[in-house]
Amino acid sequence: MKAFFEAIQFLFVDILFKPLDWLREFELFSWFGANTINWIFMIICSAAIVYWIKQLQIFDEAGTENQDTTAHSFLK
């Protein structure tokens, strides 16, 4: 059983977390370079929020959104 848990440790520490170790070492040289992944995710999330708000506005202007409190059967 000990070998099983050591295999899990090896998988995560020596294989799956290697990119994170590389980013930690890279941060000493370039903070912006090490945080590029965060910037990409923030840009994607910002674009998704803008798209979502535009779609909400389109449905609101068309009047197709059902805002009645009985829109769901469990609210009756």
WORARA-V279877 format. One record per run of one state. SS is the DSSP state (H for helix, E for strand, L for the rest). FROM is the first residue (numbers start at 0). TO is the last residue. Records with the same first field share a line. If there is no record, write none. Layout:
SS: FROM-TO / FROM-TO
This chain:
L: 0-0 / 16-16 / 26-29 / 34-34 / 62-71 / 75-75
H: 1-15 / 17-25 / 30-33 / 35-61 / 72-74
